[in-house]
Amino acid sequence: MAATERAVVPPLMQMASHPVRWALLTELAVSDRRVRELAAAVDEPQNLVSYHLRLLRSAALIEARRSAFDGRDTYYRLNLTRCAGAFAEAAAALHPSLAPSLTAKPAAGRSVLFLCSGNSARSPMAEALLQMKGRGRIRAASAGSHPKAQMHPNAVRIMRDMYGIDLRGSRPQPLTAVARRRFDYVITLCDKVREYAHDHGLPTTMHWSLPDPSAAADRDRDSYPEFRRVASELDSRIEFLLPVLALHTWPREQLS
C-alpha cells in the first residue's frame, strides 16, 4: 500500500483545504457575518456559499444564530474553541512540537470599546472581563446606543458569582460619553447596535452576534441562565481576542 493511501488526513485539513471554505473561515475570523455578506466578501454565488457553510457547520467549525434584530437574518460565527482544538490536533498529527500556543500577551496601551444597545449587560460584562484578563495592559470601555437607566441586576450577579467582579458602581452610558475618545478596536455585541453604527457612519472593527439575555424571560430569576450562557460566551471570545491584541497588525475595518 502506498504511503498516500495509508496517510490519515486530519479532519480540519480535509475541511479547511478547500479555497472557498478557507476564505469563509478567514472572513468569520474577523467578524460574525450574514450569508450575503460572506458571498460578497468571497465573491461567490450565495447558494455555493450556503453549501460550504453547511459543511463547515457539520464539522462544528462554525455556528449559526438567528439575528435578534431581524429574524429573517442569520449570523454565522467561528467556533474558536473547536478550531483551536482542531488545529492543535492537526499540528500534533504532523509533529508533537508543532501544537500551537495562545500565550502571547497583548501590547500595552491597546484600547477596546464594546457596544450594545442598552449598555446594561453584554457590553459592560465584556468590558469588565477584558480589563480583568488584560491585567492592566488594555484600556476597555463600553457604551450603548440606547442606554438603560441602570445595570441589569443579573449582569451584576453573574460578574460577582462567576468572576468575582463588582459592577455595582457601574452605570450605563451613551455613545456620546466616548465619542471624543479614540479606540483601536470597536466591537459591536448585538445586531441592533451593529445596524445603528452602520446607519450613523460609526466605524467598527468586528461584530459578535450575541442575543440580549434580558429578553430570554420576563423575570430576572428566569433569565439568569441566559445571562450565564452569554457571560461564558463573552469569556471565551475575549480569551481568543487577547492574542489578536498582541499582534502588530490592525484588523480590517468592517462597516457592512
Secondary structure as GFF3:
##gff-version 3
##sequence-region A 1 256
A	DSSP	alpha_helix	3	6	.	.	.	ID=ss1
A	DSSP	alpha_helix	11	16	.	.	.	ID=ss2
A	DSSP	alpha_helix	19	30	.	.	.	ID=ss3
A	DSSP	beta_strand	33	34	.	.	.	ID=ss4
A	DSSP	alpha_helix	35	42	.	.	.	ID=ss5
A	DSSP	alpha_helix	46	58	.	.	.	ID=ss6
A	DSSP	beta_strand	62	66	.	.	.	ID=ss7
A	DSSP	beta_strand	74	78	.	.	.	ID=ss8
A	DSSP	alpha_helix	80	94	.	.	.	ID=ss9
A	DSSP	three_ten_helix	96	98	.	.	.	ID=ss10
A	DSSP	beta_strand	110	116	.	.	.	ID=ss11
A	DSSP	alpha_helix	122	134	.	.	.	ID=ss12
A	DSSP	beta_strand	138	144	.	.	.	ID=ss13
A	DSSP	alpha_helix	153	163	.	.	.	ID=ss14
A	DSSP	three_ten_helix	175	178	.	.	.	ID=ss15
A	DSSP	beta_strand	185	188	.	.	.	ID=ss16
A	DSSP	alpha_helix	191	199	.	.	.	ID=ss17
A	DSSP	beta_strand	206	207	.	.	.	ID=ss18
A	DSSP	three_ten_helix	213	216	.	.	.	ID=ss19
A	DSSP	alpha_helix	220	246	.	.	.	ID=ss20
###
